[in-house]
Amino acid sequence: MMSRTVKIRAAGAVVLRGEHLDDIEVLAIHRPRYDDWSLPKGKGKTDELSPHTAVREVLEETGYRVRLGLRLPSMRYQVSKGPKKVEYWRAEVVEELPFEPNDEVDKVRWLSLDKAMRKLTYADERRALSAALLKPPTIPLILVRHGKAMLRKDWSGPDQERRLTARGRRQSEMLTQLLSAYGVEDLVSSSSTRCTQTLAPYSAFHGIPVRTADVLTEEVGTIRPKDVRRYTAKLMRTLSVPTAICGHRPVIPSMFEGLGLEPRPMVVGEAIVIHRDADGERVAVEVHKPTA
């Protein structure tokens, strides 16, 4: 029996293209070292969040930049260095970049579903493909609690202008990995500095402005919880592109309720990915805690 302690963490994706079941194709790679056909995947780096690992590995092994969708069942197995866990997501291509065959991956192919089921070497990966086909395309709304801020006792200015600490800034940089993995195209935040700073690195890197809302601040949101619920409910209802929204600990319970979720605590810098399908239904929720 495999130990519960995972020694090696890896991530990858089932990358699909095509709109109908009879024309869907899956992205697969051939690795000459193992002479196998598999889904793109690889080991995570230190402090790297798994969604970012998945996107980075797909790019490195295939030349395709992808956007993640729903999380799929994970694989666990034993290797020489100990227990290994591989996390998978459903994904779609957003950009094709140049790729040169190499010693690690010498072939990249789009395979029909029938051919993929025959050609993929590992049964677990064929099961991951089957699971991906049962999942709908989704749009994510990512709820973020702002990064670690200065203590109130150490700040002499207006509380709304209280800034992130060095740790909070590291968390905001790490958050960029997560938001990039899900292809976030819209940023919404409390107008308080510690919230806008949390989204600022992603905003600057991608050239996406942060839309601010006073109703999400502690000063307004705690005395107008109904307005917070209405605001977040409307955002979810009208969601058309991957979006991130940043709020504060005292206001987050109302944001949860507006999104149809049971309120729960969030640590600073934590992100919760809420997947919505084409019919507006919430189909899955993922939790990603910061590594900084």
SERO-4910 file (N, C-alpha, C, O; in steps of 0.05 Angstrom, whole numbers):
BEGIN
 pado doro    nc1    nc2    nc3   cac1   cac2   cac3    cc1    cc2    cc3    oc1    oc2    oc3
  Met    A     17    -24      0      0      0      0     17     25      0     37     26     15
  Met    A     11     45    -16     27     69    -19     23     87      5      1     90     15
  Ser    A     46     98     15     45    117     37     27    141     30     25    148      7
  Arg    A     15    152     50     -3    176     46     14    201     40      4    220     28
  Thr    A     39    201     49     56    225     46     67    227     17     82    210      9
  Val    A     58    247      3     66    251    -25     94    263    -25     98    284    -14
  Lys    A    113    250    -38    140    260    -41    144    277    -66    160    296    -65
  Ile    A    130    270    -87    133    284   -112    106    294   -122     87    278   -124
  Arg    A    105    320   -127     80    331   -137     84    340   -166    104    353   -173
  Ala    A     65    333   -182     66    340   -211     38    349   -220     18    345   -206
  Ala    A     37    361   -243     11    370   -254     12    370   -284     33    374   -296
  Gly    A    -11    367   -296    -13    368   -325    -42    374   -333    -58    382   -317
  Ala    A    -48    370   -359    -74    377   -369    -83    359   -391    -67    348   -406
  Val    A   -109    355   -392   -122    343   -415   -131    366   -433   -151    379   -428
  Val    A   -115    371   -454   -120    394   -472   -138    384   -495   -130    367   -510
  Leu    A   -161    396   -498   -180    388   -518   -185    411   -538   -183    434   -531
  Arg    A   -192    403   -562   -202    423   -582   -224    410   -598   -225    385   -601
  Gly    A   -241    426   -609   -265    416   -623   -290    420   -607   -289    421   -582
  Glu    A   -312    424   -621   -337    431   -607   -356    408   -604   -373    408   -586
  His    A   -354    388   -621   -373    365   -620   -358    339   -614   -334    337   -621
  Leu    A   -371    320   -602   -358    296   -594   -344    281   -617   -323    269   -613
  Asp    A   -355    283   -641   -343    269   -663   -319    283   -675   -305    271   -692
  Asp    A   -314    308   -667   -290    322   -678   -271    331   -657   -252    346   -663
  Ile    A   -276    323   -632   -258    331   -610   -231    316   -613   -230    292   -619
  Glu    A   -209    331   -608   -182    319   -608   -169    325   -581   -175    345   -568
  Val    A   -150    308   -574   -135    312   -549   -105    314   -555    -95    301   -573
  Leu    A    -92    331   -540    -63    336   -545    -47    315   -530    -51    311   -506
  Ala    A    -29    301   -544    -13    280   -532     16    284   -540     23    296   -561
  Ile    A     34    273   -524     63    275   -529     76    247   -529     66    229   -516
  His    A     97    244   -544    113    220   -544    140    226   -531    154    245   -538
  Arg    A    147    209   -511    172    213   -496    191    190   -504    186    167   -498
  Pro    A    213    196   -518    231    175   -528    244    159   -505    250    136   -509
  Arg    A    249    173   -483    262    158   -460    245    135   -451    256    114   -444
  Tyr    A    219    138   -451    201    116   -442    187    102   -466    174     82   -462
  Asp    A    190    114   -489    175    104   -513    145    101   -507    133     81   -512
  Asp    A    134    123   -495    105    122   -488     91    146   -500    104    166   -507
  Trp    A     65    144   -502     48    166   -509     32    174   -484     19    157   -472
  Ser    A     34    200   -477     21    208   -452     10    236   -455     14    250   -475
  Leu    A     -4    245   -434    -14    272   -432      9    290   -422     26    280   -406
  Pro    A     11    315   -430     32    332   -421     30    337   -391      8    343   -381
  Lys    A     52    335   -377     52    338   -348     81    340   -339    100    335   -354
  Gly    A     85    348   -313    112    349   -303    113    357   -274     92    364   -262
  Lys    A    136    355   -262    139    361   -233    138    391   -227    147    408   -243
  Gly    A    127    397   -204    125    425   -196    151    435   -185    168    419   -175
  Lys    A    155    461   -186    179    474   -175    172    483   -146    149    484   -138
  Thr    A    193    490   -131    189    499   -104    170    523   -103    174    542   -117
  Asp    A    150    521    -85    131    543    -81    113    548   -105     99    568   -105
  Glu    A    113    531   -124     96    535   -148     69    522   -143     67    499   -135
  Leu    A     48    537   -149     21    526   -146     15    506   -169     25    510   -191
  Ser    A      1    485   -163     -4    464   -182    -16    473   -209     -8    464   -230
  Pro    A    -36    492   -208    -47    501   -234    -25    513   -252    -25    510   -276
  His    A     -7    528   -239     15    540   -255     34    519   -266     43    521   -289
  Thr    A     39    498   -249     55    476   -259     43    464   -284     57    458   -304
  Ala    A     17    459   -283      3    446   -306      6    463   -331     13    452   -352
  Val    A      2    489   -329      3    507   -353     32    508   -363     37    507   -387
  Arg    A     51    511   -344     79    513   -352     89    488   -366    103    489   -386
  Glu    A     81    465   -355     90    439   -367     78    435   -394     92    425   -413
  Val    A     53    442   -398     41    439   -424     56    456   -444     62    447   -467
  Leu    A     62    481   -437     77    499   -455    105    488   -461    113    488   -485
  Glu    A    119    479   -441    146    469   -445    147    443   -462    165    440   -478
  Glu    A    126    426   -459    127    401   -473    113    401   -500    116    382   -516
  Thr    A     97    422   -506     82    421   -531     84    447   -547     79    447   -571
  Gly    A     91    470   -534     90    495   -548     63    509   -547     59    530   -560
  Tyr    A     43    497   -533     17    509   -531     13    522   -504     18    509   -483
  Arg    A      4    547   -505     -4    560   -480    -34    555   -476    -50    559   -494
  Val    A    -41    545   -452    -69    537   -447    -81    552   -424    -67    564   -408
  Arg    A   -107    550   -423   -123    561   -401   -137    538   -387   -150    521   -401
  Leu    A   -135    536   -361   -147    514   -347   -177    517   -343   -188    539   -342
  Gly    A   -190    494   -343   -218    492   -336   -222    477   -310   -208    482   -290
  Leu    A   -239    457   -310   -245    442   -286   -223    423   -279   -209    412   -296
  Arg    A   -219    419   -252   -200    400   -242   -211    372   -247   -235    367   -245
  Leu    A   -193    353   -254   -199    326   -259   -189    308   -237   -173    317   -220
  Pro    A   -196    282   -236   -185    264   -215   -155    263   -217   -143    262   -239
  Ser    A   -142    262   -194   -113    260   -193   -104    231   -196   -119    212   -191
  Met    A    -78    228   -203    -66    202   -204    -46    200   -181    -31    219   -176
  Arg    A    -45    177   -168    -25    171   -148    -11    144   -154    -25    124   -159
  Tyr    A     15    144   -153     30    119   -158     57    121   -146     67    143   -138
  Gln    A     70     98   -143     96     97   -131    118     98   -152    117     84   -172
  Val    A    139    115   -147    163    115   -163    187    110   -145    184    107   -121
  Ser    A    210    109   -157    234    102   -141    240    121   -118    250    113    -97
  Lys    A    232    147   -121    237    166   -100    214    169    -80    216    184    -61
  Gly    A    193    153    -84    171    153    -65    144    158    -78    142    157   -103
  Pro    A    123    162    -62     96    167    -73     95    192    -90    105    213    -83
  Lys    A     81    190   -113     78    213   -131     49    218   -136     32    200   -139
  Lys    A     42    244   -137     15    252   -143     15    271   -167     31    289   -168
  Val    A     -2    265   -187     -5    282   -210    -33    293   -211    -52    278   -213
  Glu    A    -35    320   -211    -61    333   -213    -66    341   -242    -48    349   -256
  Tyr    A    -91    338   -251    -98    344   -279   -121    364   -280   -138    365   -262
  Trp    A   -121    380   -301   -144    398   -307   -152    395   -336   -136    388   -353
  Arg    A   -177    399   -341   -187    403   -368   -176    429   -378   -175    448   -363
  Ala    A   -167    431   -403   -155    456   -413   -161    461   -442   -168    442   -457
  Glu    A   -158    486   -450   -162    493   -478   -139    512   -487   -127    526   -470
  Val    A   -133    511   -512   -110    527   -523   -118    556   -526   -140    563   -535
  Val    A    -99    574   -518   -103    602   -523    -82    613   -542    -86    635   -554
  Glu    A    -60    599   -545    -38    608   -563    -20    585   -570    -14    568   -553
  Glu    A    -11    585   -595      9    565   -604     35    579   -608     37    599   -623
  Leu    A     56    569   -595     83    580   -597    102    560   -610     95    536   -612
  Pro    A    125    569   -620    143    550   -633    152    528   -614    156    533   -590
  Phe    A    155    503   -624    164    481   -608    184    465   -624    179    458   -648
  Glu    A    207    458   -612    227    442   -624    228    415   -611    231    414   -586
  Pro    A    225    393   -626    228    366   -614    255    364   -599    275    376   -608
  Asn    A    255    349   -577    279    347   -561    281    319   -548    265    302   -554
  Asp    A    302    316   -531    306    289   -519    283    281   -500    279    257   -496
  Glu    A    269    301   -490    247    295   -471    221    289   -486    207    269   -480
  Val    A    215    306   -506    190    302   -522    198    305   -551    206    326   -560
  Asp    A    194    283   -566    202    285   -595    178    287   -614    182    292   -637
  Lys    A    154    282   -603    130    284   -620    107    296   -604    103    290   -581
  Val    A     93    315   -617     68    326   -606     46    322   -626     49    330   -649
  Arg    A     24    310   -618      3    304   -637    -25    310   -625    -30    307   -601
  Trp    A    -43    319   -643    -71    320   -636    -83    294   -645    -82    287   -669
  Leu    A    -96    279   -627   -107    253   -632   -137    254   -630   -148    266   -612
  Ser    A   -150    240   -648   -179    236   -645   -184    220   -619   -166    207   -609
  Leu    A   -208    221   -609   -214    207   -584   -209    177   -586   -197    165   -568
  Asp    A   -218    165   -608   -214    137   -612   -184    130   -612   -175    111   -599
  Lys    A   -169    146   -627   -140    140   -629   -126    145   -602   -108    130   -595
  Ala    A   -135    166   -588   -122    172   -562   -127    149   -543   -109    141   -528
  Met    A   -151    138   -542   -157    116   -524   -141     91   -531   -135     75   -513
  Arg    A   -134     88   -556   -116     66   -563    -87     72   -558    -72     54   -551
  Lys    A    -79     97   -563    -51    103   -563    -39    111   -536    -16    105   -530
  Leu    A    -55    125   -519    -45    132   -493    -36    107   -477    -51     88   -475
  Thr    A    -12    108   -467      1     84   -455    -11     76   -429    -13     53   -422
  Tyr    A    -20     96   -413    -27     91   -385    -57     92   -381    -71    111   -390
  Ala    A    -67     72   -367    -96     70   -362   -107     94   -346   -129    104   -351
  Asp    A    -91    103   -326    -99    126   -310   -103    151   -328   -121    167   -323
  Glu    A    -87    154   -348    -90    177   -365   -113    174   -384   -126    194   -391
  Arg    A   -119    150   -392   -144    146   -408   -168    152   -391   -188    162   -401
  Arg    A   -167    146   -365   -189    152   -347   -191    183   -344   -213    193   -342
  Ala    A   -168    196   -342   -169    226   -340   -182    238   -365   -197    257   -363
  Leu    A   -176    227   -389   -188    236   -413   -218    231   -413   -234    249   -420
  Ser    A   -227    208   -404   -255    203   -402   -269    222   -383   -291    232   -389
  Ala    A   -256    228   -361   -268    247   -341   -270    275   -354   -290    289   -349
  Ala    A   -250    283   -369   -251    309   -382   -274    312   -402   -286    333   -404
  Leu    A   -280    290   -416   -302    291   -435   -329    293   -422   -348    303   -434
  Leu    A   -331    285   -397   -356    288   -382   -359    315   -369   -381    322   -359
  Lys    A   -338    331   -369   -339    358   -357   -346    379   -378   -337    377   -401
  Pro    A   -362    399   -370   -368    420   -389   -347    442   -390   -332    445   -371
  Pro    A   -345    457   -411   -329    481   -411   -340    500   -390   -364    501   -386
  Thr    A   -322    514   -376   -331    532   -354   -317    559   -356   -296    562   -369
  Ile    A   -329    578   -342   -316    604   -338   -310    607   -308   -329    603   -292
  Pro    A   -285    613   -300   -280    615   -271   -283    643   -260   -277    663   -273
  Leu    A   -294    644   -236   -293    669   -220   -276    662   -196   -281    644   -181
  Ile    A   -254    678   -193   -235    672   -171   -238    692   -149   -232    716   -153
  Leu    A   -247    683   -126   -250    700   -102   -224    700    -87   -214    679    -79
  Val    A   -213    723    -82   -187    726    -69   -190    742    -43   -203    763    -43
  Arg    A   -177    733    -22   -174    750      2   -147    764     -1   -127    751     -8
  His    A   -146    790      3   -122    805     -2    -98    794     13   -101    780     33
  Gly    A    -74    800      4    -50    791     17    -46    804     44    -60    822     52
  Lys    A    -25    794     58    -19    803     85    -14    833     85      3    843     71
  Ala    A    -30    848    101    -27    877    103    -14    885    129    -12    869    148
  Met    A     -4    910    130      7    921    154    -14    920    177    -38    923    171
  Leu    A     -5    917    201    -23    918    224    -34    946    227    -21    966    222
  Arg    A    -59    947    237    -71    974    241    -55    991    260    -53   1015    256
  Lys    A    -44    978    281    -29    994    301     -3   1005    290      8   1024    301
  Asp    A      6    994    267     31   1004    255     26   1023    232     45   1032    218
  Trp    A      1   1030    228     -7   1047    205    -20   1072    216    -39   1071    231
  Ser    A    -10   1096    208    -20   1121    219    -40   1135    200    -53   1154    208
  Gly    A    -42   1126    175    -59   1139    156    -87   1127    156    -94   1111    173
  Pro    A   -104   1136    137   -131   1124    135   -130   1094    130   -112   1085    115
  Asp    A   -148   1079    143   -146   1050    141   -149   1040    112   -136   1020    105
  Gln    A   -164   1054     96   -168   1045     69   -142   1046     53   -140   1033     32
  Glu    A   -123   1062     63    -97   1064     48    -76   1046     60    -52   1047     52
  Arg    A    -83   1030     80    -64   1011     92    -53    992     70    -68    982     54
  Arg    A    -26    988     70    -13    974     48     -5    946     56     -7    938     79
  Leu    A      3    931     36     13    904     40     41    904     52     56    923     48
  Thr    A     46    883     68     73    879     78     90    866     56     81    860     34
  Ala    A    116    860     62    133    846     43    121    819     37    122    809     14
  Arg    A    111    806     58     98    779     53     74    782     35     70    765     18
  Gly    A     58    803     40     34    807     23     42    812     -6     28    803    -24
  Arg    A     64    826    -10     72    831    -38     82    805    -51     77    801    -75
  Arg    A     95    788    -35    103    762    -46     78    746    -53     77    732    -74
  Gln    A     57    747    -36     32    733    -42     19    743    -67      8    728    -83
  Ser    A     20    769    -71      8    781    -95     23    772   -120     11    768   -141
  Glu    A     49    770   -118     65    760   -141     58    731   -147     55    723   -170
  Met    A     55    714   -126     48    686   -130     20    683   -142     15    665   -157
  Leu    A      2    702   -134    -25    701   -144    -26    704   -174    -43    694   -187
  Thr    A     -6    719   -185     -5    722   -214     -3    695   -228    -15    692   -250
  Gln    A     12    676   -217     13    649   -228    -14    637   -231    -22    626   -252
  Leu    A    -30    639   -209    -56    626   -209    -75    639   -228    -89    626   -244
  Leu    A    -76    666   -228    -95    680   -246    -87    675   -275   -105    673   -292
  Ser    A    -61    673   -281    -52    668   -308    -61    640   -317    -69    636   -340
  Ala    A    -59    621   -299    -67    593   -306    -96    591   -315   -102    574   -332
  Tyr    A   -113    608   -303   -141    607   -310   -149    628   -331   -172    632   -338
  Gly    A   -128    642   -341   -133    662   -362   -151    685   -354   -167    694   -370
  Val    A   -147    696   -330   -164    718   -321   -162    742   -339   -140    751   -346
  Glu    A   -186    753   -347   -187    776   -365   -200    800   -352   -201    822   -365
  Asp    A   -211    797   -328   -224    819   -315   -217    819   -285   -216    798   -273
  Leu    A   -211    843   -274   -203    845   -246   -221    864   -232   -226    887   -240
  Val    A   -233    855   -209   -251    871   -193   -241    871   -165   -232    850   -155
  Ser    A   -242    893   -151   -231    895   -124   -245    916   -107   -257    935   -117
  Ser    A   -244    911    -81   -249    933    -62   -231    956    -70   -209    952    -80
  Ser    A   -240    980    -65   -224   1004    -71   -201   1009    -51   -186   1027    -55
  Ser    A   -200    993    -30   -179    996    -10   -152    988    -21   -150    969    -38
  Thr    A   -131   1001    -13   -104    997    -25    -95    969    -22    -84    958    -42
  Arg    A    -98    956      1    -88    929      5   -101    909    -14    -89    888    -21
  Cys    A   -125    914    -23   -138    897    -43   -128    903    -71   -121    884    -86
  Thr    A   -127    928    -79   -117    935   -106    -88    927   -109    -80    919   -131
  Gln    A    -72    929    -88    -44    921    -89    -42    890    -94    -23    881   -107
  Thr    A    -61    875    -83    -60    846    -87    -63    838   -116    -51    818   -125
  Leu    A    -79    853   -131    -83    847   -159    -64    862   -177    -64    857   -201
  Ala    A    -49    881   -166    -32    899   -182    -11    885   -200     -8    892   -223
  Pro    A      4    865   -190     24    852   -207     11    839   -232     22    841   -254
  Tyr    A    -11    825   -228    -25    813   -251    -35    835   -270    -33    832   -295
  Ser    A    -46    856   -259    -56    878   -275    -34    890   -292    -38    895   -316
  Ala    A    -11    895   -280     11    907   -294     23    889   -315     29    898   -338
  Phe    A     25    863   -309     37    844   -328     20    840   -353     30    838   -375
  His    A     -7    839   -349    -25    834   -371    -38    859   -382    -53    857   -402
  Gly    A    -33    882   -370    -46    906   -380    -76    907   -376    -90    919   -393
  Ile    A    -86    895   -355   -114    894   -349   -120    912   -325   -109    908   -304
  Pro    A   -136    933   -329   -142    951   -306   -158    938   -284   -174    919   -289
  Val    A   -154    947   -260   -170    937   -237   -195    955   -233   -192    979   -229
  Arg    A   -218    943   -236   -243    957   -231   -249    957   -201   -249    935   -189
  Thr    A   -253    980   -189   -257    980   -160   -286    986   -152   -301    998   -167
  Ala    A   -293    976   -129   -321    979   -119   -320    986    -89   -309    970    -73
  Asp    A   -330   1009    -81   -330   1017    -53   -347    998    -36   -341    995    -12
  Val    A   -367    985    -48   -384    968    -33   -369    943    -22   -378    931     -3
  Leu    A   -346    937    -33   -330    914    -24   -310    921     -2   -297    904      9
  Thr    A   -308    947      5   -290    955     27   -301    947     54   -325    942     56
  Glu    A   -284    946     74   -293    940    101   -312    962    111   -332    956    123
  Glu    A   -306    987    104   -321   1009    114   -350   1009    105   -368   1016    119
  Val    A   -354   1001     80   -381   1000     68   -394    972     70   -417    969     77
  Gly    A   -378    952     62   -389    925     60   -399    914     86   -418    898     86
  Thr    A   -387    921    109   -396    910    134   -422    922    144   -436    910    160
  Ile    A   -429    946    134   -455    958    142   -476    955    121   -499    961    125
  Arg    A   -468    946     97   -487    942     75   -483    914     63   -477    911     39
  Pro    A   -486    893     79   -481    866     70   -500    857     47   -492    841     30
  Lys    A   -524    868     47   -543    861     25   -532    871     -2   -535    857    -22
  Asp    A   -520    895     -1   -509    906    -26   -485    889    -36   -481    886    -60
  Val    A   -470    879    -17   -447    862    -24   -458    836    -37   -447    828    -58
  Arg    A   -478    825    -26   -490    800    -37   -501    806    -65   -497    790    -83
  Arg    A   -515    828    -68   -526    835    -95   -504    839   -115   -506    830   -138
  Tyr    A   -482    852   -107   -460    858   -125   -447    832   -135   -443    829   -159
  Thr    A   -441    815   -116   -427    790   -124   -445    771   -139   -437    757   -157
  Ala    A   -471    771   -132   -490    754   -146   -493    763   -175   -494    746   -194
  Lys    A   -494    789   -180   -496    800   -207   -470    793   -223   -471    786   -246
  Leu    A   -447    796   -210   -422    790   -223   -422    761   -233   -413    755   -255
  Met    A   -430    743   -215   -431    714   -223   -451    710   -245   -446    694   -263
  Arg    A   -474    722   -243   -496    718   -263   -488    728   -290   -496    717   -310
  Thr    A   -473    750   -292   -466    762   -317   -438    755   -327   -428    767   -346
  Leu    A   -425    736   -313   -397    729   -319   -394    720   -349   -409    702   -358
  Ser    A   -376    733   -363   -371    725   -391   -342    719   -397   -337    706   -417
  Val    A   -324    727   -379   -296    721   -383   -285    713   -355   -296    720   -335
  Pro    A   -262    698   -354   -250    691   -329   -244    717   -313   -232    736   -323
  Thr    A   -253    717   -288   -252    741   -271   -242    736   -244   -247    714   -232
  Ala    A   -227    755   -232   -218    753   -204   -230    776   -189   -232    798   -199
  Ile    A   -239    771   -164   -250    792   -147   -237    790   -120   -235    768   -108
  Cys    A   -228    813   -109   -213    813    -84   -228    828    -62   -239    850    -67
  Gly    A   -229    816    -39   -243    828    -16   -229    824     10   -206    815     11
  His    A   -243    832     32   -232    832     59   -245    811     77   -268    803     71
  Arg    A   -231    803     97   -242    782    115   -270    788    126   -287    771    124
  Pro    A   -276    813    136   -303    818    146   -325    818    125   -348    814    131
  Val    A   -317    823    100   -337    825     78   -340    799     63   -361    794     50
  Ile    A   -320    782     64   -320    757     49   -344    739     55   -354    727     36
  Pro    A   -354    737     80   -378    720     84   -402    729     67   -416    712     56
  Ser    A   -406    755     64   -428    765     47   -422    759     17   -440    754      2
  Met    A   -396    760      9   -389    754    -18   -395    724    -23   -405    717    -45
  Phe    A   -388    707     -4   -394    679     -7   -424    675    -11   -433    660    -30
  Glu    A   -440    688      5   -469    684      3   -480    694    -24   -497    682    -35
  Gly    A   -469    716    -34   -477    726    -60   -470    707    -82   -483    706   -103
  Leu    A   -449    691    -78   -441    671    -98   -454    644    -93   -448    625   -107
  Gly    A   -472    643    -74   -486    618    -68   -470    597    -53   -476    573    -55
  Leu    A   -450    606    -38   -433    588    -24   -436    591      6   -443    613     16
  Glu    A   -431    570     21   -431    571     50   -406    586     59   -384    577     52
  Pro    A   -408    607     75   -385    622     84   -365    604     99   -373    586    114
  Arg    A   -339    608     94   -318    594    108   -294    613    110   -292    632     95
  Pro    A   -277    608    130   -253    625    133   -234    623    109   -232    602     97
  Met    A   -220    645    103   -199    645     83   -175    658     95   -176    678    109
  Val    A   -151    646     90   -127    658    100   -119    681     81   -129    682     58
  Val    A   -101    698     89    -92    720     72    -78    709     47    -62    690     49
  Gly    A    -85    720     24    -73    710     -1    -86    686    -13    -77    676    -33
  Glu    A   -107    675      0   -120    651    -10   -138    658    -33   -149    680    -35
  Ala    A   -142    638    -51   -160    642    -74   -178    618    -77   -170    595    -73
  Ile    A   -203    623    -83   -223    602    -87   -234    605   -116   -244    626   -123
  Val    A   -231    584   -131   -239    584   -159   -267    572   -161   -271    549   -155
  Ile    A   -286    588   -171   -314    579   -174   -319    576   -204   -318    596   -218
  His    A   -325    552   -212   -330    546   -241   -359    548   -247   -376    535   -234
  Arg    A   -366    564   -267   -394    567   -277   -396    557   -305   -379    563   -322
  Asp    A   -417    541   -311   -421    531   -338   -437    550   -355   -444    572   -346
  Ala    A   -442    542   -380   -455    560   -399   -484    567   -391   -495    587   -400
  Asp    A   -496    551   -374   -523    556   -364   -523    573   -339   -545    578   -328
  Gly    A   -500    581   -330   -499    598   -306   -498    582   -280   -500    594   -259
  Glu    A   -496    555   -282   -496    539   -258   -467    535   -247   -448    532   -262
  Arg    A   -465    536   -221   -439    531   -208   -435    501   -208   -451    485   -198
  Val    A   -412    492   -220   -408    463   -223   -384    453   -207   -382    429   -203
  Ala    A   -367    470   -197   -344    461   -181   -331    484   -167   -333    507   -176
  Val    A   -318    478   -145   -303    499   -129   -276    487   -122   -274    464   -113
  Glu    A   -254    503   -127   -227    494   -119   -216    514    -99   -222    538   -101
  Val    A   -200    505    -80   -187    522    -61   -157    521    -65   -145    500    -67
  His    A   -144    545    -66   -115    547    -70   -104    565    -49   -109    589    -49
  Lys    A    -89    554    -30    -76    570     -9    -49    580    -17    -35    566    -33
  Pro    A    -40    603     -8    -15    614    -17      9    598     -6      7    585     15
  Thr    A     31    598    -20     55    585    -11     74    605      2     94    597     14
  Ala    A     68    630      1     85    651     13     73    661     39     84    678     53
***
